[in-house]
């Protein structure tokens, strides 16, 4: 970088940057005396003309940051999550995999976070992450665990019950149906279920079309007696409370609609993130 001394002649500048520079050229330099200056661009311990020239040279330039578009992968905790646009919302199209610790199914709580991997009964996170169920279905969480920071990347969050309703209405459910409890709607669950991986026992509808791109898998659940429902049902927490319970969504192999109910917080269900 070129350095100017007080004996050098200055070129004629035009515009605001030039006027600012001419003023700055007559300001004294300040030495840090043990301090660290944010604007000491050349790390010489002073904020002076050289630093201001460097700032002006870069003025107006921007880093080439790639903008996220829904449908792109989003990296979180070392994993690239697939995403999908449903109506005006952007959702994860796979279950959350965030696993800071892991517990066997006989341990749980309604108030402290617990994390499980279907059919894994140990406490070794690395071992749990090598299982097929972790690779396919992600992690099962009690409700306090889905409310912990870290489960979703920055700019994303666990959807509220109303955000679930918004997605269901985008798939064709009426507002009145979306606000109801139990099985609601017509084929919204069929649109949300993955096109493979579901049981079709007893003549049930089994797989869905996944026309929504949600890719709902039958990851099952955790309860105090162990694990259950894998292959037959998918269960997802919302961030919304209902008294001492919280709102849940269920997709079932025998139904093409969507089940909405509130449930005890010590159960373990899957989780998704939606963009802020």
SEPA-485217 format. One record per residue (C-alpha): residue number from 1; residue in one letter; chain; x, y, z. Coordinates in nm, 2 decimals, padded with zeros to 4 digits. Example, Ala and Ser with C-alpha at 12.3 -4.5 7.8 and 13.67 -1.06 7.14 Angstrom:
{1 "a" "A" {01.23 -00.45 00.78}}
{2 "s" "A" {01.37 -00.11 00.71}}
// end
This chain:
{1 "x" "A" {00.00 00.00 00.00}}
{2 "x" "A" {00.13 00.35 -00.09}}
{3 "x" "A" {00.22 00.57 00.21}}
{4 "x" "A" {00.19 00.95 00.20}}
{5 "x" "A" {00.41 01.19 00.40}}
{6 "x" "A" {00.35 01.55 00.49}}
{7 "x" "A" {00.59 01.66 00.22}}
{8 "x" "A" {00.41 01.49 -00.07}}
{9 "x" "A" {00.16 01.67 -00.29}}
{10 "x" "A" {-00.19 01.53 -00.30}}
{11 "x" "A" {-00.40 01.48 -00.62}}
{12 "x" "A" {-00.73 01.67 -00.66}}
{13 "x" "A" {-01.01 01.44 -00.54}}
{14 "x" "A" {-01.38 01.47 -00.62}}
{15 "x" "A" {-01.68 01.37 -00.42}}
{16 "x" "A" {-01.75 01.29 -00.05}}
{17 "x" "A" {-01.47 01.03 -00.02}}
{18 "x" "A" {-01.21 01.28 -00.14}}
{19 "x" "A" {-01.32 01.55 00.11}}
{20 "x" "A" {-01.31 01.29 00.39}}
{21 "x" "A" {-00.97 01.18 00.29}}
{22 "x" "A" {-00.83 01.54 00.28}}
{23 "x" "A" {-00.96 01.60 00.63}}
{24 "x" "A" {-00.82 01.27 00.76}}
{25 "x" "A" {-00.47 01.34 00.61}}
{26 "x" "A" {-00.43 01.62 00.86}}
{27 "x" "A" {-00.54 01.42 01.16}}
{28 "x" "A" {-00.26 01.28 01.39}}
{29 "x" "A" {-00.20 00.91 01.42}}
{30 "x" "A" {-00.29 00.75 01.75}}
{31 "x" "A" {-00.08 00.47 01.90}}
{32 "x" "A" {-00.26 00.18 02.08}}
{33 "x" "A" {-00.07 00.18 02.41}}
{34 "x" "A" {-00.19 -00.18 02.48}}
{35 "x" "A" {-00.53 -00.13 02.31}}
{36 "x" "A" {-00.65 -00.31 02.00}}
{37 "x" "A" {-00.82 -00.09 01.74}}
{38 "x" "A" {-01.09 -00.24 01.52}}
{39 "x" "A" {-00.99 -00.02 01.23}}
{40 "x" "A" {-00.61 -00.07 01.24}}
{41 "x" "A" {-00.61 -00.24 00.89}}
{42 "x" "A" {-00.23 -00.28 00.86}}
{43 "x" "A" {-00.18 -00.38 01.23}}
{44 "x" "A" {00.09 -00.12 01.29}}
{45 "x" "A" {-00.06 -00.02 01.62}}
{46 "x" "A" {-00.20 00.31 01.49}}
{47 "x" "A" {-00.52 00.42 01.32}}
{48 "x" "A" {-00.39 00.66 01.05}}
{49 "x" "A" {-00.41 00.76 00.69}}
{50 "x" "A" {-00.30 00.42 00.56}}
{51 "x" "A" {-00.59 00.25 00.73}}
{52 "x" "A" {-00.84 00.51 00.60}}
{53 "x" "A" {-00.70 00.47 00.24}}
{54 "x" "A" {-00.75 00.09 00.27}}
{55 "x" "A" {-01.11 00.14 00.39}}
{56 "x" "A" {-01.19 00.38 00.10}}
{57 "x" "A" {-01.04 00.14 -00.15}}
{58 "x" "A" {-01.27 -00.13 -00.04}}
{59 "x" "A" {-01.57 00.10 00.01}}
{60 "x" "A" {-01.88 -00.03 -00.17}}
{61 "x" "A" {-01.74 -00.38 -00.23}}
{62 "x" "A" {-01.94 -00.68 -00.10}}
{63 "x" "A" {-01.83 -01.04 -00.04}}
{64 "x" "A" {-01.97 -01.29 -00.29}}
{65 "x" "A" {-02.21 -01.46 -00.05}}
{66 "x" "A" {-02.43 -01.72 -00.21}}
{67 "x" "A" {-02.79 -01.66 -00.12}}
{68 "x" "A" {-03.00 -01.95 00.01}}
{69 "x" "A" {-03.30 -02.05 -00.20}}
{70 "x" "A" {-03.56 -02.29 -00.06}}
{71 "x" "A" {-03.49 -02.63 -00.22}}
{72 "x" "A" {-03.11 -02.58 -00.15}}
{73 "x" "A" {-02.95 -02.79 00.12}}
{74 "x" "A" {-02.89 -02.61 00.45}}
{75 "x" "A" {-02.58 -02.72 00.65}}
{76 "x" "A" {-02.63 -02.76 01.03}}
{77 "x" "A" {-02.41 -02.94 01.28}}
{78 "x" "A" {-02.20 -03.09 00.99}}
{79 "x" "A" {-02.50 -03.23 00.80}}
{80 "x" "A" {-02.67 -03.10 00.48}}
{81 "x" "A" {-03.05 -03.10 00.53}}
{82 "x" "A" {-03.27 -03.10 00.22}}
{83 "x" "A" {-03.54 -02.84 00.21}}
{84 "x" "A" {-03.88 -02.79 00.03}}
{85 "x" "A" {-04.11 -02.50 -00.04}}
{86 "x" "A" {-04.47 -02.57 00.07}}
{87 "x" "A" {-04.70 -02.28 00.01}}
{88 "x" "A" {-04.51 -01.97 00.14}}
{89 "x" "A" {-04.31 -02.17 00.39}}
{90 "x" "A" {-03.97 -02.34 00.36}}
{91 "x" "A" {-03.94 -02.67 00.55}}
{92 "x" "A" {-03.68 -02.93 00.62}}
{93 "x" "A" {-03.78 -03.23 00.40}}
{94 "x" "A" {-03.62 -03.47 00.65}}
{95 "x" "A" {-03.62 -03.52 01.02}}
{96 "x" "A" {-03.38 -03.34 01.26}}
{97 "x" "A" {-03.06 -03.53 01.34}}
{98 "x" "A" {-02.92 -03.31 01.62}}
{99 "x" "A" {-02.79 -03.55 01.89}}
{100 "x" "A" {-02.58 -03.40 02.17}}
{101 "x" "A" {-02.64 -03.70 02.40}}
{102 "x" "A" {-02.84 -04.02 02.37}}
{103 "x" "A" {-03.04 -04.22 02.62}}
{104 "x" "A" {-03.20 -04.56 02.64}}
{105 "x" "A" {-03.58 -04.57 02.61}}
{106 "x" "A" {-03.64 -04.63 02.98}}
{107 "x" "A" {-03.51 -04.29 03.07}}
{108 "x" "A" {-03.72 -03.98 03.02}}
{109 "x" "A" {-03.86 -03.66 03.16}}
{110 "x" "A" {-04.14 -03.40 03.10}}
{111 "x" "A" {-03.91 -03.11 03.19}}
{112 "x" "A" {-03.55 -03.20 03.10}}
{113 "x" "A" {-03.44 -03.27 02.74}}
{114 "x" "A" {-03.39 -03.63 02.63}}
{115 "x" "A" {-03.27 -03.77 02.29}}
{116 "x" "A" {-03.33 -04.11 02.15}}
{117 "x" "A" {-03.25 -04.32 01.84}}
{118 "x" "A" {-03.51 -04.58 01.75}}
{119 "x" "A" {-03.43 -04.92 01.89}}
{120 "x" "A" {-03.09 -04.80 02.03}}
{121 "x" "A" {-03.07 -04.87 02.40}}
{122 "x" "A" {-02.72 -04.73 02.48}}
{123 "x" "A" {-02.56 -04.40 02.57}}
{124 "x" "A" {-02.28 -04.38 02.31}}
{125 "x" "A" {-02.36 -04.10 02.06}}
{126 "x" "A" {-02.11 -04.22 01.80}}
{127 "x" "A" {-02.26 -04.57 01.81}}
{128 "x" "A" {-02.61 -04.44 01.78}}
{129 "x" "A" {-02.52 -04.24 01.48}}
{130 "x" "A" {-02.40 -04.55 01.29}}
{131 "x" "A" {-02.74 -04.72 01.31}}
{132 "x" "A" {-02.97 -04.75 01.01}}
{133 "x" "A" {-03.25 -04.60 01.21}}
{134 "x" "A" {-03.05 -04.28 01.27}}
{135 "x" "A" {-02.96 -04.26 00.90}}
{136 "x" "A" {-03.32 -04.30 00.79}}
{137 "x" "A" {-03.53 -04.14 01.06}}
{138 "x" "A" {-03.30 -03.91 01.25}}
{139 "x" "A" {-03.35 -03.85 01.62}}
{140 "x" "A" {-03.65 -03.89 01.85}}
{141 "x" "A" {-03.69 -03.61 02.10}}
{142 "x" "A" {-03.90 -03.54 02.41}}
{143 "x" "A" {-04.07 -03.20 02.39}}
{144 "x" "A" {-03.81 -03.02 02.62}}
{145 "x" "A" {-03.54 -03.14 02.37}}
{146 "x" "A" {-03.70 -02.98 02.07}}
{147 "x" "A" {-03.71 -02.65 02.25}}
{148 "x" "A" {-03.34 -02.65 02.31}}
{149 "x" "A" {-03.12 -02.41 02.11}}
{150 "x" "A" {-02.91 -02.60 01.86}}
{151 "x" "A" {-03.17 -02.83 01.71}}
{152 "x" "A" {-03.23 -02.59 01.41}}
{153 "x" "A" {-02.98 -02.38 01.23}}
{154 "x" "A" {-02.97 -02.00 01.26}}
{155 "x" "A" {-03.27 -01.86 01.08}}
{156 "x" "A" {-03.48 -02.17 01.14}}
{157 "x" "A" {-03.70 -02.29 01.42}}
{158 "x" "A" {-03.94 -02.57 01.54}}
{159 "x" "A" {-04.28 -02.49 01.38}}
{160 "x" "A" {-04.56 -02.37 01.60}}
{161 "x" "A" {-04.90 -02.54 01.58}}
{162 "x" "A" {-05.03 -02.25 01.37}}
{163 "x" "A" {-04.74 -02.30 01.13}}
{164 "x" "A" {-04.83 -02.66 01.09}}
{165 "x" "A" {-05.19 -02.55 01.02}}
{166 "x" "A" {-05.06 -02.31 00.76}}
{167 "x" "A" {-04.88 -02.59 00.58}}
{168 "x" "A" {-05.18 -02.82 00.59}}
{169 "x" "A" {-05.40 -02.54 00.45}}
{170 "x" "A" {-05.15 -02.49 00.17}}
{171 "x" "A" {-05.20 -02.86 00.08}}
{172 "x" "A" {-05.58 -02.82 00.07}}
{173 "x" "A" {-05.72 -02.84 00.42}}
{174 "x" "A" {-05.98 -02.58 00.52}}
{175 "x" "A" {-05.91 -02.33 00.80}}
{176 "x" "A" {-06.18 -02.49 01.01}}
{177 "x" "A" {-06.04 -02.84 00.95}}
{178 "x" "A" {-05.69 -02.73 01.03}}
{179 "x" "A" {-05.80 -02.59 01.37}}
{180 "x" "A" {-05.98 -02.91 01.46}}
{181 "x" "A" {-05.84 -03.21 01.65}}
{182 "x" "A" {-05.82 -03.58 01.56}}
{183 "x" "A" {-05.80 -03.68 01.19}}
{184 "x" "A" {-05.87 -03.38 00.97}}
{185 "x" "A" {-05.88 -03.30 00.60}}
{186 "x" "A" {-05.89 -03.54 00.30}}
{187 "x" "A" {-05.56 -03.64 00.13}}
{188 "x" "A" {-05.31 -03.40 00.29}}
{189 "x" "A" {-05.15 -03.69 00.48}}
{190 "x" "A" {-05.11 -03.88 00.16}}
{191 "x" "A" {-04.94 -03.58 00.01}}
{192 "x" "A" {-04.70 -03.56 00.31}}
{193 "x" "A" {-04.61 -03.93 00.34}}
{194 "x" "A" {-04.31 -04.06 00.16}}
{195 "x" "A" {-04.37 -04.28 -00.14}}
{196 "x" "A" {-04.19 -04.58 00.01}}
{197 "x" "A" {-04.11 -04.71 00.36}}
{198 "x" "A" {-04.47 -04.74 00.50}}
{199 "x" "A" {-04.63 -05.07 00.60}}
{200 "x" "A" {-04.95 -05.17 00.42}}
{201 "x" "A" {-05.08 -05.42 00.67}}
{202 "x" "A" {-05.45 -05.51 00.68}}
{203 "x" "A" {-05.53 -05.34 00.35}}
{204 "x" "A" {-05.42 -04.99 00.48}}
{205 "x" "A" {-05.33 -04.72 00.24}}
{206 "x" "A" {-04.96 -04.74 00.34}}
{207 "x" "A" {-04.73 -04.52 00.13}}
{208 "x" "A" {-04.82 -04.17 00.02}}
{209 "x" "A" {-04.75 -03.98 -00.30}}
{210 "x" "A" {-04.51 -03.73 -00.14}}
{211 "x" "A" {-04.64 -03.47 -00.38}}
{212 "x" "A" {-04.58 -03.20 -00.12}}
{213 "x" "A" {-04.21 -03.29 -00.09}}
{214 "x" "A" {-04.24 -03.32 00.29}}
{215 "x" "A" {-04.12 -03.68 00.28}}
{216 "x" "A" {-04.29 -03.79 00.60}}
{217 "x" "A" {-04.14 -04.12 00.71}}
{218 "x" "A" {-04.28 -04.37 00.97}}
{219 "x" "A" {-04.01 -04.31 01.23}}
{220 "x" "A" {-04.22 -04.43 01.53}}
{221 "x" "A" {-04.20 -04.30 01.88}}
{222 "x" "A" {-04.05 -04.35 02.23}}
{223 "x" "A" {-04.26 -04.41 02.54}}
{224 "x" "A" {-04.17 -04.53 02.89}}
{225 "x" "A" {-04.21 -04.89 02.79}}
{226 "x" "A" {-03.97 -04.87 02.49}}
{227 "x" "A" {-04.00 -04.79 02.12}}
{228 "x" "A" {-04.30 -04.84 01.89}}
{229 "x" "A" {-04.48 -04.75 01.57}}
{230 "x" "A" {-04.18 -04.78 01.33}}
{231 "x" "A" {-04.32 -04.85 00.98}}
{232 "x" "A" {-04.67 -04.76 01.09}}
{233 "x" "A" {-04.66 -04.40 01.20}}
{234 "x" "A" {-04.47 -04.07 01.19}}
{235 "x" "A" {-04.50 -03.82 01.47}}
{236 "x" "A" {-04.37 -03.46 01.49}}
{237 "x" "A" {-04.37 -03.21 01.78}}
{238 "x" "A" {-04.48 -02.85 01.74}}
{239 "x" "A" {-04.34 -02.57 01.95}}
{240 "x" "A" {-04.68 -02.49 02.09}}
{241 "x" "A" {-04.81 -02.58 02.44}}
{242 "x" "A" {-05.16 -02.69 02.53}}
{243 "x" "A" {-05.18 -02.68 02.91}}
{244 "x" "A" {-04.92 -02.92 03.04}}
{245 "x" "A" {-04.90 -03.10 02.70}}
{246 "x" "A" {-04.78 -02.99 02.36}}
{247 "x" "A" {-04.93 -03.01 02.01}}
{248 "x" "A" {-04.83 -03.30 01.78}}
{249 "x" "A" {-04.89 -03.41 01.42}}
{250 "x" "A" {-04.92 -03.78 01.32}}
{251 "x" "A" {-04.93 -03.95 00.99}}
{252 "x" "A" {-05.05 -04.31 00.99}}
{253 "x" "A" {-05.02 -04.60 00.75}}
{254 "x" "A" {-05.40 -04.65 00.76}}
{255 "x" "A" {-05.50 -04.29 00.69}}
{256 "x" "A" {-05.45 -04.03 00.42}}
{257 "x" "A" {-05.55 -03.74 00.64}}
{258 "x" "A" {-05.35 -03.58 00.93}}
{259 "x" "A" {-05.40 -03.64 01.30}}
{260 "x" "A" {-05.37 -03.33 01.54}}
{261 "x" "A" {-05.37 -03.38 01.91}}
{262 "x" "A" {-05.18 -03.26 02.23}}
{263 "x" "A" {-04.97 -03.51 02.41}}
{264 "x" "A" {-04.75 -03.57 02.72}}
{265 "x" "A" {-04.41 -03.41 02.69}}
{266 "x" "A" {-04.21 -03.71 02.80}}
{267 "x" "A" {-04.29 -03.91 02.49}}
{268 "x" "A" {-04.03 -03.91 02.21}}
{269 "x" "A" {-04.13 -03.79 01.86}}
{270 "x" "A" {-03.95 -03.66 01.55}}
{271 "x" "A" {-03.89 -03.29 01.47}}
{272 "x" "A" {-03.87 -03.07 01.16}}
{273 "x" "A" {-03.75 -02.71 01.12}}
{274 "x" "A" {-03.92 -02.43 00.93}}
{275 "x" "A" {-03.75 -02.11 00.81}}
{276 "x" "A" {-03.80 -01.79 01.00}}
// end
